[in-house]
Amino acid sequence: MSNSVRYLLFKYIAIIAIPVVLAGCFSIEKGRLKSSGEEQVLVSNYGWYLFHIIPVACGNASEGAVTPWVLFRNDVTMDKVQKRFFSYADTRENINAEGLSYRTYESVLFEIPGSNIPIPLPYILSYKEIQLSGVLVSNKDKSE
């Protein structure tokens, strides 16, 4: 393989890999329900793995994280997502979490993001995602 082909191959891999790594993989989204005033919270984390085992790039679920992603560390676990959900809930006074539900998703075929076009690279590069949602309810509302 000539140097120019290697350079082009590296360039195309970098063009694909850099946005994947720099994309925010961990998020906490919140919104207020207009009907009841309760707060709906969704905590999600996803990551990319080699051979469905070795973490390559995952969302950084650590509190006070500098970057939204972390390399070669598995933060896509229910334990870490739950911990961040309840640490967020603990910042509110007199609040209980109710109606918790979760969703896990794994894909062993690499798909072009935003489409359903699979690239036949089974188990070489895979995707895992965990979402946890719940409603934060005031203790005052429960006593009434």
C-alpha positions as CSV (number, residue, x, y, z in Angstrom):
1,M,0.0,0.0,0.0
2,S,1.5,3.3,-1.0
3,N,1.9,6.2,1.4
4,S,-0.7,8.3,-0.4
5,V,-3.3,5.5,-0.1
6,R,-2.4,5.1,3.6
7,Y,-2.8,8.9,4.1
8,L,-6.2,9.0,2.5
9,L,-7.3,5.9,4.5
10,F,-6.2,7.6,7.7
11,K,-7.8,10.8,6.7
12,Y,-11.2,9.2,6.0
13,I,-11.1,7.2,9.2
14,A,-10.2,10.3,11.2
15,I,-13.1,12.2,9.5
16,I,-15.5,9.5,10.7
17,A,-13.9,8.9,14.1
18,I,-13.5,12.4,15.4
19,P,-17.2,13.4,15.3
20,V,-18.1,10.1,17.0
21,V,-15.6,10.7,19.8
22,L,-16.4,14.4,20.2
23,A,-20.1,13.9,20.2
24,G,-21.7,14.2,23.6
25,C,-22.4,10.6,24.5
26,F,-23.8,11.2,28.0
27,S,-26.8,13.5,28.7
28,I,-29.3,14.5,31.3
29,E,-32.4,15.9,29.8
30,K,-35.2,17.4,31.8
31,G,-38.6,19.0,31.2
32,R,-41.6,20.1,33.3
33,L,-45.0,18.5,32.7
34,K,-47.4,21.3,32.1
35,S,-50.4,19.4,33.5
36,S,-48.9,18.5,36.9
37,G,-45.8,20.6,37.2
38,E,-43.7,17.5,37.8
39,E,-40.3,17.2,36.4
40,Q,-39.5,14.5,33.8
41,V,-35.8,13.4,33.7
42,L,-34.1,11.3,31.1
43,V,-30.5,10.1,31.6
44,S,-28.9,8.4,28.7
45,N,-25.4,7.1,27.8
46,Y,-24.0,5.3,24.8
47,G,-20.7,4.1,23.6
48,W,-18.8,2.3,20.8
49,Y,-17.1,-1.0,21.4
50,L,-14.7,-3.3,19.6
51,F,-15.8,-6.9,19.3
52,H,-18.8,-5.9,21.6
53,I,-16.5,-6.1,24.6
54,I,-13.7,-3.5,24.5
55,P,-14.9,0.1,25.1
56,V,-13.6,2.6,22.5
57,A,-15.5,5.7,23.2
58,C,-18.3,6.1,25.8
59,G,-20.2,8.9,27.4
60,N,-18.5,10.2,30.5
61,A,-20.9,9.5,33.4
62,S,-18.6,10.9,36.1
63,E,-19.9,13.9,37.9
64,G,-18.1,17.2,37.1
65,A,-16.6,15.6,34.0
66,V,-14.5,17.9,31.8
67,T,-15.4,16.1,28.5
68,P,-18.8,14.5,27.6
69,W,-16.9,11.4,26.5
70,V,-14.2,9.0,27.8
71,L,-11.9,6.7,25.9
72,F,-11.4,3.0,26.7
73,R,-13.6,3.0,29.8
74,N,-17.0,1.4,30.1
75,D,-19.5,4.0,31.5
76,V,-22.5,2.5,29.7
77,T,-23.8,0.6,32.6
78,M,-27.1,0.7,34.5
79,D,-25.3,1.3,37.7
80,K,-23.6,4.5,36.5
81,V,-26.7,5.8,34.8
82,Q,-28.8,5.2,37.9
83,K,-26.2,6.9,40.1
84,R,-26.3,10.0,38.0
85,F,-30.1,10.0,37.9
86,F,-30.4,9.8,41.7
87,S,-27.6,12.3,42.2
88,Y,-29.6,14.8,40.1
89,A,-32.7,14.0,42.0
90,D,-30.8,14.5,45.3
91,T,-30.1,18.1,44.3
92,R,-33.8,18.9,44.6
93,E,-35.3,19.3,48.1
94,N,-38.3,17.1,49.2
95,I,-38.4,15.2,45.9
96,N,-39.1,11.5,45.2
97,A,-38.4,9.7,42.0
98,E,-41.4,7.7,40.6
99,G,-42.3,5.9,37.5
100,L,-38.8,4.8,36.6
101,S,-38.4,3.0,33.3
102,Y,-35.3,2.0,31.4
103,R,-34.4,1.0,27.9
104,T,-31.2,-0.7,26.6
105,Y,-30.2,-1.0,23.0
106,E,-27.3,-2.9,21.4
107,S,-26.3,-3.2,17.8
108,V,-23.6,-5.4,16.5
109,L,-23.8,-4.2,13.0
110,F,-22.4,-0.7,12.4
111,E,-25.1,1.5,10.9
112,I,-24.6,4.9,9.3
113,P,-25.9,7.3,11.9
114,G,-29.3,8.7,11.0
115,S,-30.2,5.8,8.7
116,N,-31.0,2.1,8.7
117,I,-28.2,1.2,6.3
118,P,-26.0,-1.4,8.0
119,I,-22.4,-1.9,7.1
120,P,-21.4,-5.6,7.3
121,L,-18.8,-5.3,10.1
122,P,-20.4,-7.6,12.7
123,Y,-18.9,-7.5,16.1
124,I,-15.9,-5.4,15.0
125,L,-17.6,-2.2,15.9
126,S,-20.8,-2.2,18.0
127,Y,-23.0,0.2,19.8
128,K,-24.6,0.1,23.3
129,E,-27.0,2.6,24.8
130,I,-28.8,2.8,28.2
131,Q,-31.6,5.3,29.0
132,L,-33.3,5.8,32.3
133,S,-36.3,8.0,32.8
134,G,-38.5,9.0,35.7
135,V,-40.7,11.7,37.2
136,L,-39.5,13.8,40.1
137,V,-42.5,14.3,42.4
138,S,-42.6,16.7,45.4
139,N,-43.2,15.2,48.8
140,K,-45.6,18.1,49.4
141,D,-47.9,16.8,46.6
142,K,-48.0,13.3,48.1
143,S,-49.1,14.6,51.6
144,E,-52.1,16.4,50.2
